């Protein structure tokens, strides 16, 4: 057992998302840990060029590569759409660094995007008077996702953008281990009216109690909506063949020329499609159970120094959320960004389809979190 296992594994998992803002759920990271941060440079331009899937694939690749480098050990992470953040213990620092540098190289060469990566010591964050505290939210009995508070993650990301604590991309040709990373499901059309990307952060001088009240009000509004606004339908997301994400999955694979990898992924995804389409049990794999886990494990709401949600909602809920957030902004408590679109999309990390802890990252299919962040920045200007 590493120091990371002993710390993160001992944090109690909470189930009700309405408890999100309870400070008792959050434990301070040990001072000798590090925060990994990554994001896509000029993601707004990439999204304007309709490269949503490539941007999401890059963000999910960070989590896949670090997970594989740590041999599947649990560690706290959060997917941000156009990037990702995570925390690692000292025992895992070197492996995480190599994975980040390799991922930045892969994103540059295979996705034609530029990714910034950095590792920031928790001690450096605390020297700024901020903190990094982590909780574990269990959307189902299958797995848990990390939630972060304390302001430290936001500071680490800003420091990375200033060029501090930066890591170089690995040499050309370096391939991270992205085993399990895929994007075989089709876009998920809105079923209740629209897909809404929500991003809410505290205003600079906001009273923490007032901010907590706004976030809790927003969550309660969402909880009253059907299935808490989950954008993934009960029967699972649409699946077709060949999948829209075929080329991305081929680029994530290791071994041989890209054409050969495409052919291999094409054959494998046909096999998987037929199994899922006709509900064929193969060994210990039960398609119906896997689809149910995909729905339950979908990562469509989170907290990382701010609330992030991708909601399938009716126009009435959008109006209620907009009104509450606008009131919070007028009171100097929050800053927020909302972005409407007609569909959501899913990027999957499934190291083993026979285990129940596969993770499925949700974002909006027409800009998502990155466009909500652009709206938030406009409010702050």
ChimeraX attribute file (.defattr): number of C-alpha atoms within 10 A of each C-alpha:
attribute: neighborCount
match mode: 1-to-1
recipient: residues
	/A:1	6
	/A:2	11
	/A:3	15
	/A:4	22
	/A:5	14
	/A:6	10
	/A:7	15
	/A:8	21
	/A:9	15
	/A:10	10
	/A:11	14
	/A:12	14
	/A:13	18
	/A:14	16
	/A:15	15
	/A:16	10
	/A:17	17
	/A:18	16
	/A:19	14
	/A:20	23
	/A:21	18
	/A:22	11
	/A:23	13
	/A:24	9
	/A:25	18
	/A:26	21
	/A:27	19
	/A:28	15
	/A:29	22
	/A:30	17
	/A:31	16
	/A:32	12
	/A:33	21
	/A:34	24
	/A:35	24
	/A:36	27
	/A:37	29
	/A:38	29
	/A:39	25
	/A:40	23
	/A:41	15
	/A:42	12
	/A:43	22
	/A:44	19
	/A:45	10
	/A:46	19
	/A:47	20
	/A:48	12
	/A:49	9
	/A:50	14
	/A:51	18
	/A:52	23
	/A:53	25
	/A:54	20
	/A:55	26
	/A:56	30
	/A:57	26
	/A:58	29
	/A:59	27
	/A:60	26
	/A:61	32
	/A:62	31
	/A:63	26
	/A:64	25
	/A:65	25
	/A:66	28
	/A:67	23
	/A:68	19
	/A:69	21
	/A:70	18
	/A:71	10
	/A:72	11
	/A:73	15
	/A:74	15
	/A:75	21
	/A:76	21
	/A:77	24
	/A:78	23
	/A:79	26
	/A:80	22
	/A:81	27
	/A:82	29
	/A:83	26
	/A:84	23
	/A:85	26
	/A:86	22
	/A:87	29
	/A:88	30
	/A:89	22
	/A:90	17
	/A:91	13
	/A:92	20
	/A:93	18
	/A:94	13
	/A:95	17
	/A:96	26
	/A:97	19
	/A:98	17
	/A:99	29
	/A:100	31
	/A:101	23
	/A:102	24
	/A:103	30
	/A:104	29
	/A:105	25
	/A:106	27
	/A:107	26
	/A:108	16
	/A:109	16
	/A:110	16
	/A:111	17
	/A:112	12
	/A:113	20
	/A:114	19
	/A:115	26
	/A:116	21
	/A:117	28
	/A:118	26
	/A:119	26
	/A:120	23
	/A:121	19
	/A:122	24
	/A:123	17
	/A:124	16
	/A:125	23
	/A:126	15
	/A:127	9
	/A:128	10
	/A:129	10
	/A:130	18
	/A:131	22
	/A:132	26
	/A:133	22
	/A:134	24
	/A:135	26
	/A:136	23
	/A:137	22
	/A:138	19
	/A:139	21
	/A:140	15
	/A:141	13
	/A:142	14
	/A:143	17
	/A:144	21
	/A:145	22
	/A:146	23
	/A:147	24
	/A:148	29
	/A:149	22
	/A:150	20
	/A:151	19
	/A:152	24
	/A:153	27
	/A:154	21
	/A:155	18
	/A:156	25
	/A:157	24
	/A:158	13
	/A:159	17
	/A:160	22
	/A:161	18
	/A:162	10
	/A:163	13
	/A:164	14
	/A:165	16
	/A:166	17
	/A:167	18
	/A:168	15
	/A:169	22
	/A:170	18
	/A:171	12
	/A:172	11
	/A:173	11
	/A:174	16
	/A:175	24
	/A:176	27
	/A:177	20
	/A:178	26
	/A:179	19
	/A:180	21
	/A:181	24
	/A:182	23
	/A:183	24
	/A:184	24
	/A:185	19
	/A:186	19
	/A:187	18
	/A:188	23
	/A:189	21
	/A:190	20
	/A:191	15
	/A:192	15
	/A:193	17
	/A:194	21
	/A:195	31
	/A:196	30
	/A:197	29
	/A:198	26
	/A:199	25
	/A:200	25
	/A:201	21
	/A:202	24
	/A:203	18
	/A:204	10
	/A:205	9
	/A:206	18
	/A:207	13
	/A:208	11
	/A:209	10
	/A:210	16
	/A:211	21
	/A:212	18
	/A:213	14
	/A:214	20
	/A:215	23
	/A:216	18
	/A:217	16
	/A:218	19
	/A:219	20
	/A:220	14
	/A:221	17
	/A:222	23
	/A:223	15
	/A:224	11
	/A:225	16
	/A:226	12
	/A:227	14
	/A:228	16
	/A:229	23
	/A:230	24
	/A:231	32
	/A:232	26
	/A:233	16
	/A:234	13
	/A:235	11
	/A:236	18
	/A:237	20
	/A:238	13
	/A:239	16
	/A:240	14
	/A:241	16
	/A:242	14
	/A:243	18
	/A:244	16
	/A:245	17
	/A:246	18
	/A:247	16
	/A:248	20
	/A:249	23
	/A:250	21
	/A:251	21
	/A:252	24
	/A:253	21
	/A:254	14
	/A:255	9
	/A:256	8
	/A:257	10
	/A:258	15
	/A:259	12
	/A:260	12
	/A:261	19
	/A:262	18
	/A:263	13
	/A:264	13
	/A:265	20
	/A:266	19
	/A:267	13
	/A:268	11
	/A:269	19
	/A:270	15
	/A:271	13
	/A:272	15
	/A:273	18
	/A:274	13
	/A:275	16
	/A:276	17
	/A:277	12
	/A:278	9
	/A:279	13
	/A:280	14
	/A:281	12
	/A:282	9
	/A:283	7
	/A:284	9
	/A:285	14
	/A:286	16
	/A:287	19
	/A:288	15
	/A:289	11
	/A:290	18
	/A:291	16
	/A:292	15
	/A:293	22
	/A:294	22
	/A:295	21
	/A:296	22
	/A:297	23
	/A:298	21
	/A:299	24
	/A:300	24
	/A:301	22
	/A:302	22
	/A:303	22
	/A:304	24
	/A:305	20
	/A:306	21
	/A:307	19
	/A:308	22
	/A:309	25
	/A:310	27
	/A:311	30
	/A:312	34
	/A:313	23
	/A:314	18
	/A:315	14
	/A:316	10
	/A:317	19
	/A:318	21
	/A:319	11
	/A:320	14
	/A:321	19
	/A:322	17
	/A:323	12
	/A:324	15
	/A:325	23
	/A:326	16
	/A:327	14
	/A:328	22
	/A:329	19
	/A:330	10
	/A:331	12
	/A:332	17
	/A:333	24
	/A:334	25
	/A:335	24
	/A:336	27
	/A:337	23
	/A:338	23
	/A:339	23
	/A:340	20
	/A:341	18
	/A:342	17
	/A:343	23
	/A:344	28
	/A:345	25
	/A:346	28
	/A:347	25
	/A:348	22
	/A:349	23
	/A:350	18
	/A:351	18
	/A:352	11
	/A:353	15
	/A:354	13
	/A:355	13
	/A:356	19
	/A:357	19
	/A:358	20
	/A:359	25
	/A:360	23
	/A:361	23
	/A:362	28
	/A:363	31
	/A:364	34
	/A:365	25
	/A:366	23
	/A:367	29
	/A:368	31
	/A:369	27
	/A:370	27
	/A:371	24
	/A:372	23
	/A:373	21
	/A:374	17
	/A:375	17
	/A:376	20
	/A:377	13
	/A:378	12
	/A:379	12
	/A:380	10
	/A:381	5
